[in-house]
């Protein structure tokens, strides 16, 4: 792919946020950070920590390696129940 690990992680987090409808504020709450701290990580001004990777992977229900593998892999392994609109679609199926 040509991305470094930091860029790959930023892209994965952005893709997962898009897929689930999570905001930076939500991710900040999950990590125990402020929205500004998450924004700085996403912009590349500050690096994500290994703890962040572990917490985010657990939150999204994927492995840390899938999270680090890039946005395509991260989204492919995201459980269907975590996707945006999954609960609304379940209700429609009844």
trRosetta pair geometry for C-beta under 8 A, 3 or more apart (Angstrom, degrees):
i j d omega theta_ij theta_ji phi_ij phi_ji
1 8 7.2 96 92 -97 145 110
1 70 5.9 152 -46 -97 171 152
3 7 4.2 -130 -167 92 105 116
3 8 4.5 137 109 -61 127 82
3 11 6.9 -64 -143 6 167 140
3 70 6.8 127 50 -106 135 105
4 7 5.0 89 54 14 76 102
4 8 6.8 -138 95 -7 36 92
5 8 5.5 -56 -144 38 30 115
5 9 6.3 31 157 -20 65 105
5 68 6.3 -8 -153 -162 94 103
6 9 5.9 -58 -152 35 28 110
6 10 6.5 27 152 -17 64 105
6 44 6.7 87 147 -125 122 90
6 47 6.3 -77 -119 -127 119 89
6 48 7.2 163 -135 23 74 95
7 10 5.6 -52 -147 36 34 112
7 11 6.3 31 155 -16 66 107
7 44 7.6 4 -89 -94 71 121
8 11 5.9 -59 -149 40 28 109
8 12 6.2 31 153 -21 64 108
8 68 6.4 60 111 -175 122 53
8 69 7.3 -118 169 129 131 12
8 70 4.8 -71 -154 -89 103 68
8 71 7.7 -146 -164 -22 62 70
9 12 5.6 -53 -145 35 31 113
9 13 6.3 31 158 -18 66 104
9 48 5.4 -121 135 33 145 148
9 53 6.9 -70 -133 -98 131 103
9 67 6.9 39 -127 144 80 89
9 68 6.0 -18 -81 -115 91 63
10 13 6.0 -55 -148 36 29 109
10 14 6.3 28 154 -17 63 108
10 41 7.4 -172 -102 142 91 72
10 42 5.7 126 -147 -145 97 51
10 44 6.5 -32 -72 -66 157 83
10 48 7.6 -170 -67 -24 70 123
11 14 5.7 -54 -146 38 31 112
11 15 6.2 31 155 -19 66 108
11 70 6.6 -8 88 -154 122 65
11 71 4.5 -87 137 -41 96 117
12 15 5.7 -56 -146 37 29 110
12 16 6.2 25 157 -16 65 108
12 67 5.4 128 141 -171 149 60
12 68 7.2 -102 -3 -88 163 17
12 69 7.6 101 -90 60 139 53
12 70 6.0 -173 -69 -178 102 17
12 71 4.8 -156 -92 -82 51 58
12 73 7.8 -32 -112 66 116 82
12 74 4.1 114 -153 -21 103 158
13 16 5.8 -57 -145 39 29 108
13 17 6.2 33 155 -21 64 106
13 27 7.3 72 -171 -134 113 154
13 41 7.9 2 63 120 170 112
13 42 6.5 -122 94 -102 130 93
13 48 7.7 173 -39 -82 145 147
13 56 6.6 -49 -105 -161 100 154
13 67 7.9 43 -65 -167 71 102
14 17 5.7 -54 -148 35 29 113
14 18 6.4 29 153 -19 63 106
14 42 6.6 111 -69 -148 96 112
14 71 7.2 -37 67 -102 85 127
15 18 5.6 -55 -150 36 31 112
15 19 6.2 29 153 -19 66 109
15 71 3.6 119 -17 -151 154 109
15 72 8.0 -84 -172 -53 171 32
15 74 6.1 121 80 79 122 120
15 75 5.3 -85 146 -52 121 117
16 19 5.6 -53 -141 38 33 111
16 20 6.1 9 165 0 67 113
16 22 7.2 -3 125 35 80 127
16 56 7.8 118 80 176 158 110
16 60 5.5 -40 -162 -113 141 146
16 67 7.9 -20 -38 -125 148 88
16 71 7.8 -142 -29 -136 72 76
16 74 5.6 -77 -58 144 108 124
16 75 6.7 -156 -81 -81 64 73
16 78 6.4 167 -124 -88 90 134
17 20 6.4 -71 -141 49 23 94
17 21 7.8 -101 172 79 54 6
17 22 4.6 -99 -135 71 70 92
17 23 7.3 95 -164 -96 114 12
17 24 7.5 13 -136 -65 151 56
17 27 6.6 -48 -95 -47 115 130
18 21 7.8 27 -173 -68 23 36
18 84 8.0 -71 147 -22 44 137
19 75 5.4 167 -61 -126 154 102
19 78 5.9 97 120 80 150 172
19 82 7.7 46 120 116 106 91
19 83 5.7 -67 165 -126 91 77
19 84 6.2 -162 160 -7 38 98
20 60 7.4 -125 -43 -121 149 93
20 78 7.4 -134 -57 -167 102 141
20 82 5.5 -40 -105 156 114 85
20 83 6.4 -110 -94 -127 59 28
20 84 5.6 153 -158 -53 17 77
21 84 4.0 113 -30 -108 106 110
21 85 7.8 116 -32 -25 135 68
22 26 4.5 -123 -160 80 87 137
22 27 5.8 93 149 -50 124 88
23 26 4.8 106 52 2 72 98
23 27 7.2 -137 98 1 42 85
23 35 8.0 -21 136 -123 99 116
24 27 5.6 -54 -147 41 37 111
24 28 6.1 45 151 -26 67 104
24 35 4.9 89 118 -152 105 87
24 38 4.5 167 -167 100 94 132
24 39 5.8 41 -166 -63 156 78
24 42 7.0 -90 -109 -9 118 148
25 28 5.6 -50 -148 32 29 116
25 29 6.7 32 152 -20 62 102
25 35 4.8 -21 -89 -88 65 119
26 29 5.7 -53 -153 32 32 111
26 30 6.6 33 150 -19 65 104
27 30 5.6 -52 -150 34 35 114
27 31 6.3 18 156 -5 67 112
27 33 8.0 -19 121 56 75 111
27 38 5.2 121 94 -135 112 149
27 56 7.4 15 -149 -108 101 104
28 31 6.0 -69 -146 48 28 100
28 32 8.0 -110 167 65 57 9
28 33 4.6 -104 -148 82 76 80
28 34 5.6 -23 -162 152 137 13
28 35 4.7 -94 -28 -75 157 49
28 37 6.6 118 -124 59 104 95
28 38 4.6 -109 -72 -21 88 129
29 32 7.7 33 -172 -71 28 33
30 55 6.4 151 143 151 94 112
30 56 7.2 94 118 -95 133 61
30 59 5.0 35 -167 -105 142 153
31 37 8.0 -137 99 102 130 121
31 38 7.0 141 40 -82 140 104
31 52 5.8 14 -130 -123 129 83
31 55 5.6 125 -106 103 71 147
31 56 7.3 -5 -75 -61 106 86
33 37 4.0 -115 177 80 117 135
33 38 5.7 135 98 -47 129 83
34 37 4.7 103 54 1 76 100
34 38 7.3 -142 96 0 45 84
35 38 5.7 -55 -153 38 37 111
35 39 6.2 42 149 -23 68 106
36 39 5.4 -52 -147 36 32 116
36 40 6.4 35 153 -21 65 103
37 40 5.7 -50 -148 34 32 112
37 41 6.6 33 151 -18 62 103
37 46 7.0 -54 -160 64 67 157
38 41 5.6 -54 -152 36 35 112
38 42 6.2 31 152 -16 68 108
39 42 5.7 -58 -144 41 30 109
39 43 6.2 23 158 -14 66 110
40 43 5.9 -56 -140 41 29 106
40 45 4.3 -79 -161 71 81 113
40 46 4.2 44 131 11 110 113
41 44 7.9 44 177 -67 28 22
41 45 7.7 -77 -59 56 21 73
41 46 5.2 -55 -78 81 60 94
41 47 7.1 17 -129 144 81 12
41 48 5.1 82 -162 -73 121 75
41 52 7.2 -156 -143 -163 158 166
48 52 4.5 -124 -171 82 88 142
48 53 6.2 98 140 -53 121 83
49 52 4.6 110 53 -2 73 99
49 53 7.3 -132 100 -3 46 83
50 53 5.4 -48 -152 32 39 115
50 54 6.5 40 150 -18 67 103
51 54 5.7 -54 -150 37 33 111
51 55 6.2 28 155 -16 67 108
52 55 5.9 -59 -145 40 28 107
52 56 6.0 24 160 -15 66 112
53 56 6.0 -59 -142 41 25 107
53 57 6.1 26 159 -20 63 109
53 64 5.1 70 145 -144 105 104
53 67 6.0 163 -159 96 85 139
53 68 6.7 20 -148 -60 132 102
54 57 5.9 -57 -146 35 25 110
54 58 6.4 22 157 -15 62 108
54 64 5.8 -23 -92 -84 55 127
55 58 5.9 -58 -151 38 29 109
55 59 6.2 31 152 -22 65 110
56 59 5.5 -54 -144 37 32 115
56 60 6.2 15 163 -5 67 110
56 67 6.1 119 103 -139 109 153
57 60 6.3 -66 -145 47 25 98
57 62 5.4 -99 -154 82 75 72
57 63 5.9 -7 -171 162 130 18
57 64 4.3 -90 -41 -76 164 57
57 66 7.2 124 -134 57 106 90
57 67 4.7 -109 -86 -21 94 138
58 61 7.5 31 -178 -73 30 34
60 67 7.2 126 53 -88 138 110
60 74 7.5 7 131 -174 157 97
60 78 6.0 -63 174 -118 106 89
60 82 6.2 106 -157 174 62 162
61 78 7.0 91 69 -149 98 52
61 79 4.6 -29 105 -2 146 119
61 82 5.8 -166 26 -41 127 144
62 66 4.3 -105 168 81 115 134
62 67 5.8 137 97 -53 118 84
62 74 6.2 130 105 -147 171 66
62 77 4.6 100 -126 111 114 115
62 78 6.1 -50 -52 -84 123 52
62 79 7.9 -157 -59 -18 77 77
63 66 4.6 100 56 3 80 100
63 67 7.1 -141 97 -4 46 85
63 77 7.3 -53 20 149 80 156
64 67 5.5 -53 -151 35 36 115
64 68 6.3 27 154 -12 68 109
65 68 5.8 -59 -144 44 31 106
65 69 6.1 45 153 -40 65 105
66 69 5.5 -46 -144 19 32 120
66 73 5.3 -145 -157 140 71 103
66 74 5.7 130 144 -99 83 54
66 77 4.5 -55 -164 46 151 157
67 74 5.3 64 -117 -108 43 112
69 72 8.0 -82 119 68 95 76
69 73 3.8 -31 100 66 122 156
69 74 6.8 170 61 -46 85 74
70 73 5.3 84 61 18 78 101
70 74 6.8 -146 97 -9 35 96
71 74 5.6 -57 -138 39 31 113
71 75 6.1 23 166 -13 67 109
72 75 6.3 -65 -150 41 24 103
72 76 6.2 25 154 -22 63 111
73 76 5.6 -55 -143 35 31 114
73 77 6.3 12 164 -6 66 111
74 77 6.5 -71 -151 44 23 98
74 78 6.6 43 149 -46 62 98
75 78 5.4 -32 -147 2 38 121
78 82 5.4 -113 176 75 95 123
78 83 6.5 108 124 -68 120 83
79 82 4.8 89 68 0 85 105
79 83 7.9 -138 101 -21 51 81
80 83 5.7 -40 -162 6 43 118
80 86 6.0 143 148 -122 68 129
81 86 5.2 154 -146 146 33 153
81 87 7.9 60 -161 -62 73 71
82 86 6.8 60 43 3 14 153
83 86 4.7 110 65 -50 78 111
85 88 4.9 -57 -158 44 67 115
85 89 5.7 68 143 -26 87 101
86 89 5.8 -58 -148 37 29 110
86 90 6.5 35 153 -24 64 103
87 90 5.6 -47 -148 29 35 115
87 91 6.7 35 153 -18 63 103
88 91 5.8 -54 -154 34 34 112
88 92 6.6 33 149 -20 65 106
89 92 5.5 -53 -148 34 36 113
89 93 6.6 41 153 -27 65 103
90 93 5.8 -56 -155 27 32 113
90 94 7.5 41 150 -32 61 96
91 94 6.2 -45 -164 11 37 114
